[in-house]
């Protein structure tokens, strides 16, 4: 229903604000500054625009948690607890249907691990990534298999699938008209 969708967005924004505030705390902001960072991030135009793109809102809500947990783990502060928070946030990103944010989260983790290399936090975070990917795969593989039955992924030839896509020759023709004597038809 309408109120449930609104409640879900409000809860995601709450997690988003809390995650950004915690991330600011890992950069030694005091509580007032961290809270202000969280609210500014939530009420920024880019984040508010995610209301109509709920999948990306899930990524925006949980990426700060992933980054903050990775920072705390590489600082050797409660490594197992931070690995658990890190893995939980990764699972929520994956189950929210946002594999792009999952990959961004892994890149943030790699950045933090390279910034302060330490064997134990790296092993804990790597195990969290593997467990989160496993939990996400339980959810994602059946969806991917079901998608194979659709026309978009299963029943169309490549020329039908990419009918409206601009090919490489069209890309160059858009900058240099007449390149390769191919006219762009738009589909």
C-alpha positions in Angstrom: 0.0 0.0 0.0 0.9 3.7 -0.2 1.7 4.2 3.5 3.9 1.0 3.6 6.0 2.3 0.7 6.3 5.7 2.4 7.3 4.0 5.7 9.9 1.9 3.8 11.5 5.0 2.3 11.5 6.7 5.7 13.2 3.7 7.3 15.8 3.6 4.6 16.5 7.3 5.1 16.9 6.7 8.8 19.5 3.9 8.2 21.1 6.2 5.6 21.4 9.1 8.1 22.7 6.8 10.9 25.3 5.2 8.6 26.6 8.6 7.4 26.8 9.8 10.9 28.8 6.7 12.0 31.0 7.1 9.0 31.7 10.8 10.0 32.5 9.5 13.5 35.2 7.3 12.0 36.8 10.4 10.6 36.8 11.9 14.2 33.8 14.2 13.9 32.0 14.9 17.1 28.4 13.8 17.6 26.9 17.1 16.6 29.0 17.2 13.4 28.3 13.6 12.6 24.5 14.1 13.1 24.6 17.1 10.9 26.5 15.1 8.2 23.8 12.4 8.3 20.9 14.8 7.9 22.7 16.8 5.2 23.3 13.7 3.2 19.7 12.5 3.6 18.2 15.8 2.6 20.6 16.4 -0.3 18.8 16.6 -3.7 20.6 13.6 -5.1 19.6 11.4 -2.2 16.0 12.7 -2.2 15.8 11.8 -5.9 16.4 8.2 -4.9 12.9 8.0 -3.5 11.7 7.2 -7.0 14.6 4.6 -7.5 14.2 2.4 -4.4 16.9 0.0 -5.5 19.5 2.7 -5.4 18.1 4.0 -2.1 19.1 0.7 -0.6 22.6 1.1 -1.8 22.8 4.7 -0.5 21.4 3.5 2.9 23.9 0.7 3.4 27.1 1.8 1.7 28.0 4.2 4.6 27.6 1.3 7.0 29.9 -0.9 4.9 32.5 1.8 4.7 32.4 2.7 8.4 32.6 -0.9 9.4 35.6 -1.5 7.1 37.3 1.6 8.5 36.8 0.5 12.1 37.9 -3.1 11.3 41.1 -1.9 9.7 41.8 0.3 12.7 41.7 -3.0 14.7 38.7 -1.9 16.8 36.3 -4.8 17.5 37.3 -6.6 14.4 34.8 -9.4 14.6 31.9 -7.1 15.5 32.8 -4.8 12.6 33.2 -7.7 10.3 29.6 -8.8 11.3 28.2 -5.3 10.6 30.1 -5.2 7.4 28.7 -8.5 6.3 25.2 -7.7 7.4 25.2 -4.4 5.4 26.5 -6.3 2.3 23.7 -8.8 2.6 21.2 -6.0 2.8 22.7 -4.4 -0.3 22.6 -7.6 -2.2 19.1 -8.6 -1.1 17.9 -5.1 -1.9 18.7 -5.9 -5.5 21.7 -3.6 -6.0 24.7 -5.6 -7.2 26.4 -2.4 -8.4 26.5 -1.1 -4.8 27.8 -4.5 -3.7 30.8 -4.1 -6.0 31.3 -0.5 -4.8 31.2 -1.8 -1.2 33.9 -4.3 -2.1 36.0 -1.6 -3.7 35.6 0.6 -0.5 36.7 -2.4 1.6 39.7 -2.9 -0.7 40.6 0.8 -0.4 40.5 0.6 3.4 42.5 -2.6 3.5 45.2 -1.2 1.2 45.3 2.0 3.3 46.0 0.2 6.5 47.0 -3.4 5.7 46.6 -5.8 8.6 46.2 -9.5 8.3 43.3 -10.2 10.8 40.9 -7.4 9.6 41.5 -8.4 6.0 40.7 -12.0 6.7 37.6 -11.1 8.6 36.4 -8.7 5.9 37.1 -11.3 3.2 35.1 -13.9 5.0 32.3 -11.4 5.4 32.3 -10.7 1.7 32.2 -14.5 0.9 29.3 -15.1 3.3 27.4 -12.1 2.0 27.9 -13.2 -1.6 26.7 -16.7 -0.6 23.5 -15.4 1.1 22.9 -13.1 -1.8 23.4 -16.0 -4.3 20.7 -18.0 -2.6 18.4 -15.1 -3.4 19.9 -14.0 -6.7 20.5 -17.2 -8.6 16.8 -18.2 -8.8 15.9 -14.7 -9.9 18.6 -14.9 -12.6 17.3 -18.3 -13.7 13.8 -17.0 -13.9 15.0 -14.0 -15.9 16.5 -16.4 -18.5 12.9 -17.3 -19.4 12.0 -13.8 -20.4 12.2 -12.4 -23.9 14.9 -9.9 -22.9 17.3 -12.5 -21.7 16.2 -15.7 -23.3 14.1 -15.5 -26.4 15.6 -12.7 -28.5 18.4 -12.7 -31.0 21.2 -10.2 -30.4 20.1 -7.9 -33.2 16.5 -7.8 -31.7 17.8 -7.4 -28.1 20.0 -4.4 -29.0 17.7 -2.9 -31.6 17.5 0.5 -29.9 21.2 0.5 -28.8 23.8 2.5 -30.6 26.6 0.4 -31.8 30.3 1.4 -32.0 29.9 2.7 -35.5 27.0 4.9 -34.3 29.0 6.1 -31.4 31.7 7.6 -33.7 29.0 8.9 -36.1 27.5 10.9 -33.4 30.7 12.9 -33.0 31.8 12.8 -36.6 28.8 12.8 -39.0 29.3 10.4 -41.9 32.0 8.3 -40.1 32.1 4.9 -41.8 29.1 6.1 -44.0 26.7 4.8 -41.3 23.6 6.8 -40.6 22.1 6.7 -37.2 18.5 5.7 -37.4 17.6 5.7 -33.7 16.3 2.2 -33.9 
